[in-house]
Amino acid sequence: MHIYNTLTRRKEVFTPLVAGKVSMYVCGMTVYDYCHLGHARVMVAFDVITRYLRERGYDVNYVRNITDIDDKILKRADENGESITALTERMIDAMHEDEARLNVLPPSHEPRATGHIGDIVAMIETLIEKGFAYPADNGDVYYRVRKFANYGKLNNRQLDDMRSGARVEVDVHKEDPLDFVLWKAAKPTEAHWSSPWGNGRPGWHIECSAMSTCCLGETFDIHGGGPDLTFPHHENEIAQSEAATGKTYVNTWMHAGAVRVNQEKMSKSLGNFFTIRDVLAEHDPEVVRFLLVASHYRSPINYSVDSLTEARKSLTRLYTALEGVESDAISSQTSNYRERFTQVMDDDFNTPEALAVMFELAREVNRAKQETPEQAPKLAAELKQLGAVLGLLQQVPQTFLKGTQQQGMPLSESEIEAKIAQRIDAKANKNFAQADAIRDELAALGIILKDSREGTSWVFEAP
């Protein structure tokens, strides 16, 4: 298996620290608001990665943290007139609802920053003892960036370039403008914890260093996150963790691609910002997941009505192949399709090529349904099993194809069935013109009838 490593900027053979086991940490959400499409991208990308690693026989310890104390959380709670705990618990519940609807499996562990204050304080104390951090006279504690010789290695950047090319916070309490905060002194009315430097709360970067090493050890296999986290967040994590432990922090760094909306960056200022629940209110969750899976995890995704329409059509092709085939059949043999699926997924989790294999298999299922019906259940079972690795194709085909999960269907299911009954009566009475008119009327509404020996079925395809 080869995985692209952001640190080395190349694909590398993946060799876990412990044979048969994978330790993986992914930066999770700061829970001050509902999760947006960018969060969905990261959730689904690393869900697929976890599912596939487990499919290949690895015991995966997947840790995804929750940042439940942060300036944004303090500000939002104050604006809402609610406690920090009430806000964060509400947003965590919403996050879990969103990921469940997207068929994202829960991580093995989901540590919260507020549950690791002692570990954070201990790591800061170690950094101070080693000369990599210093308490300032305002109660803050800062990391001494220039002390860490390899700072910038993840992003291939030099310190002086960072200072001129990035927004550097000016603070008279810092020794150097590039230094970043590890511990923030609390204002009188703010949430805080006690520490050797006074009451305060942790900085964002140190939270992940403490939680990841506490859950997975001082060195672990994979660290992942969104595309905006490489600098400064992940760069700072490396500096903190390796300075504290003297060991390599992470062997493989992975980053998901960005989400663009109609070819533009998603942002509130552009008015194209969508939460996951906004999107799922209008679209089938599996269609949204298919859109996220259909692009390679490192590639940007364009979210638009057209792209969702194409995703629904593609998923419909796969479910159509499964329709009418025994759903409880189990395929245990290794086929050419499974071997090719494994080959492309072993190449840095190449989901577009994996889907291409699945579409070939779907065509084979359709042929078997017509020519060799006894082979269809085995082939369909294999298609469903490969789909499960990507978190797809687990609905009853007819449920998906009828579009009962999609809002905006022009007729209710009972109304459609009544129309079909009228058409059957018309055909029985040899009134074929009326039967054709009913079929065309439904087709104009996106309701496509399919006649077979078993009777008439239908699917909804939004016109």
Summary of the structure (lengths in Angstrom):
residues: 463
radius of gyration: 26.4
end to end distance: 42.1
largest distance: 93.4
contacts: 1460
relative contact order: 0.11
helix: 49%
strand: 17%
